[in-house]
């Protein structure tokens, strides 16, 4: 089923609306070109799905766990270098995401992989990382790096949500991908280094397309389709291949103009008081987010960059807790906005290191 959609993964056709005969054409074309050359290819996707099928069949037979593809491989925002992110789901448990249980099931999976590693080279660098969200990491001989978590049900829900947003308008994928590449270039796309995760960057772009343009490029899917994106929906009922019927956006702004406007929006954003909220297609007062009565919500996690997770109401950008790092991130946004505004050249924000 997942392999059958491989032809939909890689964008090949140039939209007729890309070039509009305006001053934005050069920038729009550069954004599109960078997207096309860095997007996850159909070949990458088939390779990952072949591996997924192999792992899934072994895990189902020997451990009787379910396995879901999550993250950028499936949410529409994968690149040529994206890992394969997987989530084990243990049916017998209520999905409460308990860390000790997760470690137990990941250890079982580690033992299974060690047992079926007949050649000794199929599973390389097998490593259990006992972090806040425990992970089993390895590199497979197919050349794919894999991150496997357990019962992290919110990851399945938000993969489904982002996949639907990625299909909602042709401009979404290139904007998210180019912003991700820009953040990687400026070394601000690494949660382990107190900067912004790829997931948070995608939410920032989606929020901007909901709130930062007139008219909006994107609707709020959780408000428009409440039955499809319920926070407590049974995981196995989620259609991960969902293709929503949406009316075309009334916003016809060129891709290049939207990229500049993205940087302008966050250059002027009130980070001290406002949180980004894709769930409602709005901003929310940070104090309200801190007080939200959700089991996993920690008031102290809402510090400098505040982005509400659309299902469990935690802060997806809690990794940005160091003021010096946050000020550097803001400086990168401001400098990039100024460079792009003055030159309308995509190279200007990729050939400049912000000290």
Short mmCIF file of the C-alpha atoms (twelve columns), coordinates in Angstrom:
data_MODEL
# 
_entry.id   MODEL 
# 
loop_
_atom_site.group_PDB 
_atom_site.id 
_atom_site.type_symbol 
_atom_site.label_atom_id 
_atom_site.label_alt_id 
_atom_site.label_comp_id 
_atom_site.label_asym_id 
_atom_site.label_seq_id 
_atom_site.Cartn_x 
_atom_site.Cartn_y 
_atom_site.Cartn_z 
_atom_site.pdbx_PDB_model_num 
ATOM 1   C CA . UNK A 1   0.000   0.000   0.000   1 
ATOM 2   C CA . UNK A 2   2.782   2.423   0.970   1 
ATOM 3   C CA . UNK A 3   4.945   1.352   -1.972  1 
ATOM 4   C CA . UNK A 4   2.049   2.063   -4.336  1 
ATOM 5   C CA . UNK A 5   2.207   5.784   -3.503  1 
ATOM 6   C CA . UNK A 6   5.899   6.128   -4.463  1 
ATOM 7   C CA . UNK A 7   4.999   7.991   -7.670  1 
ATOM 8   C CA . UNK A 8   3.297   10.677  -5.534  1 
ATOM 9   C CA . UNK A 9   6.326   11.246  -3.291  1 
ATOM 10  C CA . UNK A 10  8.649   12.942  -5.763  1 
ATOM 11  C CA . UNK A 11  7.392   16.153  -7.387  1 
ATOM 12  C CA . UNK A 12  8.426   16.270  -11.031 1 
ATOM 13  C CA . UNK A 13  6.086   18.728  -12.773 1 
ATOM 14  C CA . UNK A 14  6.705   22.470  -12.541 1 
ATOM 15  C CA . UNK A 15  3.503   24.345  -11.598 1 
ATOM 16  C CA . UNK A 16  2.241   26.750  -14.235 1 
ATOM 17  C CA . UNK A 17  1.877   29.383  -11.474 1 
ATOM 18  C CA . UNK A 18  5.609   29.330  -10.602 1 
ATOM 19  C CA . UNK A 19  6.554   32.113  -13.028 1 
ATOM 20  C CA . UNK A 20  4.151   35.060  -13.013 1 
ATOM 21  C CA . UNK A 21  5.995   37.745  -15.002 1 
ATOM 22  C CA . UNK A 22  6.825   39.731  -11.842 1 
ATOM 23  C CA . UNK A 23  9.948   40.707  -9.898  1 
ATOM 24  C CA . UNK A 24  9.538   37.481  -7.871  1 
ATOM 25  C CA . UNK A 25  10.190  35.102  -10.787 1 
ATOM 26  C CA . UNK A 26  13.944  34.689  -10.227 1 
ATOM 27  C CA . UNK A 27  13.545  34.006  -6.503  1 
ATOM 28  C CA . UNK A 28  10.554  31.701  -7.010  1 
ATOM 29  C CA . UNK A 29  12.464  29.678  -9.618  1 
ATOM 30  C CA . UNK A 30  15.510  29.412  -7.330  1 
ATOM 31  C CA . UNK A 31  13.347  28.149  -4.440  1 
ATOM 32  C CA . UNK A 32  11.701  25.591  -6.721  1 
ATOM 33  C CA . UNK A 33  15.039  24.429  -8.130  1 
ATOM 34  C CA . UNK A 34  16.523  23.955  -4.649  1 
ATOM 35  C CA . UNK A 35  13.438  22.010  -3.601  1 
ATOM 36  C CA . UNK A 36  13.536  19.733  -6.666  1 
ATOM 37  C CA . UNK A 37  17.223  18.890  -6.213  1 
ATOM 38  C CA . UNK A 38  16.925  18.148  -2.464  1 
ATOM 39  C CA . UNK A 39  13.518  16.473  -2.082  1 
ATOM 40  C CA . UNK A 40  13.236  12.823  -1.162  1 
ATOM 41  C CA . UNK A 41  13.224  10.895  -4.444  1 
ATOM 42  C CA . UNK A 42  10.893  8.057   -5.380  1 
ATOM 43  C CA . UNK A 43  13.962  5.794   -5.311  1 
ATOM 44  C CA . UNK A 44  14.825  6.911   -1.746  1 
ATOM 45  C CA . UNK A 45  11.241  6.304   -0.693  1 
ATOM 46  C CA . UNK A 46  11.002  2.841   -2.285  1 
ATOM 47  C CA . UNK A 47  14.288  1.893   -0.605  1 
ATOM 48  C CA . UNK A 48  12.923  2.936   2.798   1 
ATOM 49  C CA . UNK A 49  9.564   1.242   2.265   1 
ATOM 50  C CA . UNK A 50  11.293  -1.996  1.200   1 
ATOM 51  C CA . UNK A 51  13.244  -1.894  4.456   1 
ATOM 52  C CA . UNK A 52  10.072  -1.022  6.407   1 
ATOM 53  C CA . UNK A 53  8.277   -4.035  4.906   1 
ATOM 54  C CA . UNK A 54  11.173  -6.309  5.932   1 
ATOM 55  C CA . UNK A 55  11.315  -4.951  9.501   1 
ATOM 56  C CA . UNK A 56  7.523   -4.897  9.837   1 
ATOM 57  C CA . UNK A 57  7.125   -8.554  8.861   1 
ATOM 58  C CA . UNK A 58  9.786   -9.704  11.362  1 
ATOM 59  C CA . UNK A 59  8.464   -7.542  14.192  1 
ATOM 60  C CA . UNK A 60  4.857   -8.659  13.568  1 
ATOM 61  C CA . UNK A 61  5.760   -12.363 13.434  1 
ATOM 62  C CA . UNK A 62  8.172   -12.559 16.372  1 
ATOM 63  C CA . UNK A 63  7.041   -9.743  18.696  1 
ATOM 64  C CA . UNK A 64  3.453   -9.089  17.565  1 
ATOM 65  C CA . UNK A 65  3.980   -5.319  17.684  1 
ATOM 66  C CA . UNK A 66  2.533   -2.917  15.123  1 
ATOM 67  C CA . UNK A 67  4.930   -0.575  13.314  1 
ATOM 68  C CA . UNK A 68  4.175   2.827   11.753  1 
ATOM 69  C CA . UNK A 69  6.274   5.021   9.478   1 
ATOM 70  C CA . UNK A 70  6.463   8.505   10.993  1 
ATOM 71  C CA . UNK A 71  8.379   11.723  10.371  1 
ATOM 72  C CA . UNK A 72  9.709   13.214  7.168   1 
ATOM 73  C CA . UNK A 73  9.773   10.003  5.109   1 
ATOM 74  C CA . UNK A 74  5.985   10.085  5.187   1 
ATOM 75  C CA . UNK A 75  4.881   13.623  6.072   1 
ATOM 76  C CA . UNK A 76  5.722   15.149  2.687   1 
ATOM 77  C CA . UNK A 77  8.832   17.030  3.813   1 
ATOM 78  C CA . UNK A 78  11.554  14.408  3.333   1 
ATOM 79  C CA . UNK A 79  14.949  15.213  1.848   1 
ATOM 80  C CA . UNK A 80  17.559  13.041  0.176   1 
ATOM 81  C CA . UNK A 81  19.310  12.740  3.571   1 
ATOM 82  C CA . UNK A 82  16.240  12.025  5.743   1 
ATOM 83  C CA . UNK A 83  16.362  9.083   8.164   1 
ATOM 84  C CA . UNK A 84  13.607  6.477   8.345   1 
ATOM 85  C CA . UNK A 85  11.637  7.124   11.541  1 
ATOM 86  C CA . UNK A 86  9.495   4.274   12.846  1 
ATOM 87  C CA . UNK A 87  7.150   3.906   15.798  1 
ATOM 88  C CA . UNK A 88  6.341   0.620   17.538  1 
ATOM 89  C CA . UNK A 89  2.790   0.394   18.864  1 
ATOM 90  C CA . UNK A 90  2.001   -2.194  21.518  1 
ATOM 91  C CA . UNK A 91  -1.696  -2.965  21.134  1 
ATOM 92  C CA . UNK A 92  -2.198  -4.422  24.617  1 
ATOM 93  C CA . UNK A 93  -1.411  -1.104  26.266  1 
ATOM 94  C CA . UNK A 94  -3.246  2.151   26.503  1 
ATOM 95  C CA . UNK A 95  -0.995  4.602   24.678  1 
ATOM 96  C CA . UNK A 96  0.319   6.424   27.713  1 
ATOM 97  C CA . UNK A 97  3.887   6.675   26.367  1 
ATOM 98  C CA . UNK A 98  5.548   5.348   29.516  1 
ATOM 99  C CA . UNK A 99  9.328   5.492   29.254  1 
ATOM 100 C CA . UNK A 100 10.078  2.258   31.156  1 
ATOM 101 C CA . UNK A 101 7.691   0.253   28.977  1 
ATOM 102 C CA . UNK A 102 9.191   1.817   25.864  1 
ATOM 103 C CA . UNK A 103 12.705  0.740   26.887  1 
ATOM 104 C CA . UNK A 104 11.472  -2.814  27.606  1 
ATOM 105 C CA . UNK A 105 9.901   -3.182  24.145  1 
ATOM 106 C CA . UNK A 106 12.858  -1.563  22.373  1 
ATOM 107 C CA . UNK A 107 15.218  -4.001  24.122  1 
ATOM 108 C CA . UNK A 108 13.038  -6.870  22.807  1 
ATOM 109 C CA . UNK A 109 13.340  -5.387  19.321  1 
ATOM 110 C CA . UNK A 110 17.108  -4.956  19.702  1 
ATOM 111 C CA . UNK A 111 17.426  -8.646  20.617  1 
ATOM 112 C CA . UNK A 112 15.293  -9.619  17.628  1 
ATOM 113 C CA . UNK A 113 17.439  -7.593  15.219  1 
ATOM 114 C CA . UNK A 114 20.602  -9.099  16.708  1 
ATOM 115 C CA . UNK A 115 19.108  -12.578 16.205  1 
ATOM 116 C CA . UNK A 116 18.077  -12.072 12.559  1 
ATOM 117 C CA . UNK A 117 21.310  -10.254 11.667  1 
ATOM 118 C CA . UNK A 118 22.524  -13.407 9.914   1 
ATOM 119 C CA . UNK A 119 25.333  -11.840 7.892   1 
ATOM 120 C CA . UNK A 120 26.495  -9.677  10.794  1 
ATOM 121 C CA . UNK A 121 26.314  -6.638  8.518   1 
ATOM 122 C CA . UNK A 122 22.582  -6.123  7.946   1 
ATOM 123 C CA . UNK A 123 22.110  -4.127  11.164  1 
ATOM 124 C CA . UNK A 124 25.065  -1.848  11.854  1 
ATOM 125 C CA . UNK A 125 25.684  0.392   14.884  1 
ATOM 126 C CA . UNK A 126 22.670  -0.968  16.785  1 
ATOM 127 C CA . UNK A 127 22.293  1.343   19.764  1 
ATOM 128 C CA . UNK A 128 19.619  1.871   22.421  1 
ATOM 129 C CA . UNK A 129 19.492  5.493   23.557  1 
ATOM 130 C CA . UNK A 130 17.728  5.823   26.916  1 
ATOM 131 C CA . UNK A 131 16.738  9.465   26.469  1 
ATOM 132 C CA . UNK A 132 13.487  11.142  27.559  1 
ATOM 133 C CA . UNK A 133 11.980  9.567   24.444  1 
ATOM 134 C CA . UNK A 134 13.978  6.291   24.186  1 
ATOM 135 C CA . UNK A 135 15.233  5.366   20.713  1 
ATOM 136 C CA . UNK A 136 16.688  2.344   19.000  1 
ATOM 137 C CA . UNK A 137 19.080  3.618   16.325  1 
ATOM 138 C CA . UNK A 138 20.871  1.672   13.621  1 
ATOM 139 C CA . UNK A 139 22.130  1.813   10.067  1 
ATOM 140 C CA . UNK A 140 20.824  -0.838  7.696   1 
ATOM 141 C CA . UNK A 141 22.884  -2.375  4.918   1 
ATOM 142 C CA . UNK A 142 20.448  -0.848  2.387   1 
ATOM 143 C CA . UNK A 143 22.112  2.474   3.316   1 
ATOM 144 C CA . UNK A 144 19.239  3.744   5.471   1 
ATOM 145 C CA . UNK A 145 19.643  5.228   8.962   1 
ATOM 146 C CA . UNK A 146 16.717  4.204   11.186  1 
ATOM 147 C CA . UNK A 147 15.329  5.729   14.402  1 
ATOM 148 C CA . UNK A 148 12.756  3.524   16.159  1 
ATOM 149 C CA . UNK A 149 10.641  4.758   19.087  1 
ATOM 150 C CA . UNK A 150 7.873   3.050   21.029  1 
ATOM 151 C CA . UNK A 151 4.257   4.071   21.712  1 
ATOM 152 C CA . UNK A 152 4.991   7.699   20.844  1 
ATOM 153 C CA . UNK A 153 1.459   7.975   19.512  1 
ATOM 154 C CA . UNK A 154 1.613   11.748  18.976  1 
ATOM 155 C CA . UNK A 155 4.245   11.171  16.281  1 
ATOM 156 C CA . UNK A 156 1.780   9.077   14.267  1 
ATOM 157 C CA . UNK A 157 -0.930  11.733  14.598  1 
ATOM 158 C CA . UNK A 158 1.306   14.642  13.600  1 
ATOM 159 C CA . UNK A 159 2.793   12.727  10.653  1 
ATOM 160 C CA . UNK A 160 -0.765  12.324  9.347   1 
ATOM 161 C CA . UNK A 161 -1.538  16.018  9.957   1 
ATOM 162 C CA . UNK A 162 1.639   17.289  8.257   1 
ATOM 163 C CA . UNK A 163 1.141   14.950  5.312   1 
ATOM 164 C CA . UNK A 164 -2.299  16.502  4.771   1 
ATOM 165 C CA . UNK A 165 -0.862  20.027  4.997   1 
ATOM 166 C CA . UNK A 166 1.908   19.120  2.527   1 
ATOM 167 C CA . UNK A 167 -0.766  18.164  -0.035  1 
ATOM 168 C CA . UNK A 168 -2.979  21.211  0.605   1 
ATOM 169 C CA . UNK A 169 -1.127  23.646  -1.697  1 
ATOM 170 C CA . UNK A 170 1.802   23.203  -4.108  1 
ATOM 171 C CA . UNK A 171 3.801   25.937  -2.338  1 
ATOM 172 C CA . UNK A 172 3.910   24.188  1.054   1 
ATOM 173 C CA . UNK A 173 6.517   21.499  0.295   1 
ATOM 174 C CA . UNK A 174 9.113   23.796  -1.347  1 
ATOM 175 C CA . UNK A 175 8.769   26.410  1.418   1 
ATOM 176 C CA . UNK A 176 9.208   23.886  4.235   1 
ATOM 177 C CA . UNK A 177 12.114  22.154  2.505   1 
ATOM 178 C CA . UNK A 178 13.996  25.353  1.657   1 
ATOM 179 C CA . UNK A 179 13.490  26.715  5.197   1 
ATOM 180 C CA . UNK A 180 14.831  23.414  6.572   1 
ATOM 181 C CA . UNK A 181 17.897  23.572  4.280   1 
ATOM 182 C CA . UNK A 182 18.429  27.226  5.249   1 
ATOM 183 C CA . UNK A 183 18.292  26.327  8.965   1 
ATOM 184 C CA . UNK A 184 20.737  23.459  8.431   1 
ATOM 185 C CA . UNK A 185 23.140  25.772  6.605   1 
ATOM 186 C CA . UNK A 186 23.032  28.218  9.528   1 
ATOM 187 C CA . UNK A 187 23.302  25.379  12.075  1 
ATOM 188 C CA . UNK A 188 20.015  26.187  13.813  1 
ATOM 189 C CA . UNK A 189 18.240  22.905  12.905  1 
ATOM 190 C CA . UNK A 190 19.387  20.618  15.710  1 
ATOM 191 C CA . UNK A 191 17.311  20.053  18.862  1 
ATOM 192 C CA . UNK A 192 20.254  18.262  20.505  1 
ATOM 193 C CA . UNK A 193 22.234  21.493  20.154  1 
ATOM 194 C CA . UNK A 194 19.480  23.665  21.683  1 
ATOM 195 C CA . UNK A 195 18.172  24.898  18.324  1 
ATOM 196 C CA . UNK A 196 15.050  24.108  16.241  1 
ATOM 197 C CA . UNK A 197 13.899  20.616  15.227  1 
ATOM 198 C CA . UNK A 198 12.734  19.944  11.670  1 
ATOM 199 C CA . UNK A 199 9.230   19.312  13.009  1 
ATOM 200 C CA . UNK A 200 9.135   22.734  14.683  1 
ATOM 201 C CA . UNK A 201 10.370  24.419  11.490  1 
ATOM 202 C CA . UNK A 202 7.559   22.748  9.518   1 
ATOM 203 C CA . UNK A 203 5.010   23.995  12.081  1 
ATOM 204 C CA . UNK A 204 6.494   27.510  11.804  1 
ATOM 205 C CA . UNK A 205 5.995   27.505  8.022   1 
ATOM 206 C CA . UNK A 206 2.460   26.078  8.264   1 
ATOM 207 C CA . UNK A 207 1.511   28.641  10.936  1 
ATOM 208 C CA . UNK A 208 2.870   31.463  8.761   1 
ATOM 209 C CA . UNK A 209 0.814   30.210  5.798   1 
ATOM 210 C CA . UNK A 210 -2.276  30.188  8.043   1 
ATOM 211 C CA . UNK A 211 -1.740  33.551  9.759   1 
ATOM 212 C CA . UNK A 212 0.953   35.591  8.024   1 
ATOM 213 C CA . UNK A 213 -0.664  36.146  4.626   1 
ATOM 214 C CA . UNK A 214 -3.843  37.821  3.396   1 
ATOM 215 C CA . UNK A 215 -5.766  35.821  2.364   1 
ATOM 216 C CA . UNK A 216 -4.395  32.716  4.093   1 
ATOM 217 C CA . UNK A 217 -2.584  30.149  1.959   1 
ATOM 218 C CA . UNK A 218 -3.588  27.298  4.281   1 
ATOM 219 C CA . UNK A 219 -6.762  26.568  6.228   1 
ATOM 220 C CA . UNK A 220 -6.746  25.156  9.758   1 
ATOM 221 C CA . UNK A 221 -7.316  21.447  9.146   1 
ATOM 222 C CA . UNK A 222 -8.026  20.584  12.778  1 
ATOM 223 C CA . UNK A 223 -10.861 23.104  12.863  1 
ATOM 224 C CA . UNK A 224 -12.193 22.223  9.403   1 
ATOM 225 C CA . UNK A 225 -11.947 18.412  9.824   1 
ATOM 226 C CA . UNK A 226 -12.293 17.785  13.577  1 
ATOM 227 C CA . UNK A 227 -13.278 14.122  13.113  1 
ATOM 228 C CA . UNK A 228 -10.133 13.330  11.120  1 
ATOM 229 C CA . UNK A 229 -7.671  14.882  13.580  1 
ATOM 230 C CA . UNK A 230 -9.004  13.985  17.026  1 
ATOM 231 C CA . UNK A 231 -6.315  13.866  19.723  1 
ATOM 232 C CA . UNK A 232 -7.710  10.593  21.074  1 
ATOM 233 C CA . UNK A 233 -8.540  8.831   17.805  1 
ATOM 234 C CA . UNK A 234 -7.685  5.122   17.711  1 
ATOM 235 C CA . UNK A 235 -4.258  4.946   16.036  1 
ATOM 236 C CA . UNK A 236 -5.161  2.067   13.734  1 
ATOM 237 C CA . UNK A 237 -8.099  4.039   12.316  1 
ATOM 238 C CA . UNK A 238 -5.923  6.879   11.013  1 
ATOM 239 C CA . UNK A 239 -5.642  6.898   7.219   1 
ATOM 240 C CA . UNK A 240 -1.972  7.731   6.717   1 
ATOM 241 C CA . UNK A 241 -2.600  8.052   2.960   1 
ATOM 242 C CA . UNK A 242 -5.341  10.662  3.471   1 
ATOM 243 C CA . UNK A 243 -5.935  13.078  0.598   1 
ATOM 244 C CA . UNK A 244 -8.430  15.722  1.716   1 
ATOM 245 C CA . UNK A 245 -10.678 17.460  -0.794  1 
ATOM 246 C CA . UNK A 246 -9.837  21.139  -0.276  1 
ATOM 247 C CA . UNK A 247 -10.876 24.159  -2.331  1 
ATOM 248 C CA . UNK A 248 -7.950  25.992  -3.988  1 
ATOM 249 C CA . UNK A 249 -6.434  28.773  -1.868  1 
ATOM 250 C CA . UNK A 250 -7.583  32.278  -2.737  1 
ATOM 251 C CA . UNK A 251 -4.011  33.405  -2.097  1 
ATOM 252 C CA . UNK A 252 -2.033  33.562  -5.355  1 
ATOM 253 C CA . UNK A 253 1.233   35.054  -4.060  1 
ATOM 254 C CA . UNK A 254 4.394   33.800  -5.779  1 
ATOM 255 C CA . UNK A 255 6.661   31.324  -3.983  1 
ATOM 256 C CA . UNK A 256 9.508   33.847  -3.698  1 
ATOM 257 C CA . UNK A 257 7.304   36.511  -2.159  1 
ATOM 258 C CA . UNK A 258 6.026   34.014  0.423   1 
ATOM 259 C CA . UNK A 259 9.579   33.060  1.405   1 
ATOM 260 C CA . UNK A 260 10.507  36.703  2.010   1 
ATOM 261 C CA . UNK A 261 7.255   37.227  3.912   1 
ATOM 262 C CA . UNK A 262 8.048   34.173  6.086   1 
ATOM 263 C CA . UNK A 263 11.269  35.805  7.282   1 
ATOM 264 C CA . UNK A 264 9.533   39.143  7.730   1 
ATOM 265 C CA . UNK A 265 6.764   37.515  9.797   1 
ATOM 266 C CA . UNK A 266 9.200   35.926  12.252  1 
ATOM 267 C CA . UNK A 267 11.480  38.965  12.286  1 
ATOM 268 C CA . UNK A 268 8.506   40.881  13.718  1 
ATOM 269 C CA . UNK A 269 7.021   38.054  15.814  1 
ATOM 270 C CA . UNK A 270 6.329   38.690  19.508  1 
ATOM 271 C CA . UNK A 271 8.238   35.682  20.882  1 
ATOM 272 C CA . UNK A 272 8.126   37.060  24.438  1 
ATOM 273 C CA . UNK A 273 4.336   36.761  24.724  1 
ATOM 274 C CA . UNK A 274 2.944   34.679  21.854  1 
ATOM 275 C CA . UNK A 275 3.068   30.977  21.012  1 
ATOM 276 C CA . UNK A 276 2.563   29.480  17.551  1 
ATOM 277 C CA . UNK A 277 -0.628  27.390  17.341  1 
ATOM 278 C CA . UNK A 278 -1.315  25.388  14.166  1 
ATOM 279 C CA . UNK A 279 -4.178  23.568  15.936  1 
ATOM 280 C CA . UNK A 280 -6.279  26.769  15.970  1 
ATOM 281 C CA . UNK A 281 -4.587  28.591  13.067  1 
ATOM 282 C CA . UNK A 282 -3.611  31.431  15.395  1 
ATOM 283 C CA . UNK A 283 -1.206  32.561  18.082  1 
ATOM 284 C CA . UNK A 284 -1.878  31.922  21.764  1 
ATOM 285 C CA . UNK A 285 -0.627  33.742  24.873  1 
ATOM 286 C CA . UNK A 286 2.317   31.761  26.255  1 
ATOM 287 C CA . UNK A 287 0.805   31.893  29.732  1 
ATOM 288 C CA . UNK A 288 -2.284  30.094  28.456  1 
ATOM 289 C CA . UNK A 289 -0.095  27.364  26.931  1 
ATOM 290 C CA . UNK A 290 1.801   26.933  30.197  1 
ATOM 291 C CA . UNK A 291 -1.448  26.351  32.062  1 
ATOM 292 C CA . UNK A 292 -3.006  23.932  29.565  1 
ATOM 293 C CA . UNK A 293 -4.092  20.816  31.533  1 
ATOM 294 C CA . UNK A 294 -2.366  18.144  29.461  1 
ATOM 295 C CA . UNK A 295 -0.575  15.150  31.078  1 
ATOM 296 C CA . UNK A 296 2.720   15.819  29.274  1 
ATOM 297 C CA . UNK A 297 2.656   19.613  29.402  1 
ATOM 298 C CA . UNK A 298 5.412   21.097  31.594  1 
ATOM 299 C CA . UNK A 299 5.048   24.836  32.376  1 
ATOM 300 C CA . UNK A 300 8.839   25.307  32.561  1 
ATOM 301 C CA . UNK A 301 9.230   23.981  28.981  1 
ATOM 302 C CA . UNK A 302 7.704   27.203  27.585  1 
ATOM 303 C CA . UNK A 303 10.718  29.510  27.496  1 
ATOM 304 C CA . UNK A 304 12.056  31.377  24.439  1 
ATOM 305 C CA . UNK A 305 10.571  29.753  21.329  1 
ATOM 306 C CA . UNK A 306 7.033   28.494  21.928  1 
ATOM 307 C CA . UNK A 307 5.277   26.217  19.405  1 
ATOM 308 C CA . UNK A 308 2.265   24.213  20.532  1 
ATOM 309 C CA . UNK A 309 2.246   20.545  19.572  1 
ATOM 310 C CA . UNK A 310 -1.149  20.204  17.828  1 
ATOM 311 C CA . UNK A 311 -2.208  17.052  19.723  1 
ATOM 312 C CA . UNK A 312 -0.587  16.833  23.170  1 
ATOM 313 C CA . UNK A 313 -0.200  20.605  23.780  1 
ATOM 314 C CA . UNK A 314 3.487   20.441  24.753  1 
ATOM 315 C CA . UNK A 315 6.103   22.871  23.408  1 
ATOM 316 C CA . UNK A 316 7.755   21.307  20.342  1 
ATOM 317 C CA . UNK A 317 10.540  23.910  20.605  1 
ATOM 318 C CA . UNK A 318 11.415  23.225  24.254  1 
ATOM 319 C CA . UNK A 319 14.960  22.428  23.070  1 
ATOM 320 C CA . UNK A 320 15.473  26.191  22.610  1 
ATOM 321 C CA . UNK A 321 15.927  26.914  26.336  1 
ATOM 322 C CA . UNK A 322 19.226  28.814  26.211  1 
ATOM 323 C CA . UNK A 323 18.872  32.581  25.820  1 
ATOM 324 C CA . UNK A 324 22.161  32.984  23.951  1 
ATOM 325 C CA . UNK A 325 21.149  30.297  21.420  1 
ATOM 326 C CA . UNK A 326 17.727  31.903  21.022  1 
ATOM 327 C CA . UNK A 327 19.232  35.351  20.410  1 
ATOM 328 C CA . UNK A 328 21.490  33.804  17.775  1 
ATOM 329 C CA . UNK A 329 18.462  32.190  16.081  1 
ATOM 330 C CA . UNK A 330 16.691  35.555  16.039  1 
ATOM 331 C CA . UNK A 331 19.786  37.194  14.571  1 
ATOM 332 C CA . UNK A 332 19.894  34.585  11.780  1 
ATOM 333 C CA . UNK A 333 16.218  35.293  10.979  1 
ATOM 334 C CA . UNK A 334 16.723  39.068  10.977  1 
ATOM 335 C CA . UNK A 335 19.905  39.024  8.889   1 
ATOM 336 C CA . UNK A 336 18.379  36.579  6.396   1 
ATOM 337 C CA . UNK A 337 15.279  38.748  6.074   1 
ATOM 338 C CA . UNK A 338 17.387  41.853  5.380   1 
ATOM 339 C CA . UNK A 339 19.619  40.050  2.869   1 
ATOM 340 C CA . UNK A 340 16.688  38.521  0.993   1 
ATOM 341 C CA . UNK A 341 14.666  41.781  1.025   1 
ATOM 342 C CA . UNK A 342 17.568  43.756  -0.430  1 
ATOM 343 C CA . UNK A 343 18.705  41.241  -3.060  1 
ATOM 344 C CA . UNK A 344 15.694  38.998  -3.853  1 
ATOM 345 C CA . UNK A 345 18.368  36.325  -4.371  1 
ATOM 346 C CA . UNK A 346 18.149  32.947  -2.648  1 
ATOM 347 C CA . UNK A 347 21.954  32.680  -2.691  1 
ATOM 348 C CA . UNK A 348 22.136  35.673  -0.340  1 
ATOM 349 C CA . UNK A 349 20.783  33.634  2.583   1 
ATOM 350 C CA . UNK A 350 22.881  30.554  1.832   1 
ATOM 351 C CA . UNK A 351 26.249  32.259  1.279   1 
ATOM 352 C CA . UNK A 352 26.288  34.234  4.475   1 
ATOM 353 C CA . UNK A 353 27.267  32.933  7.906   1 
ATOM 354 C CA . UNK A 354 25.792  34.878  10.811  1 
ATOM 355 C CA . UNK A 355 28.323  35.191  13.635  1 
# 
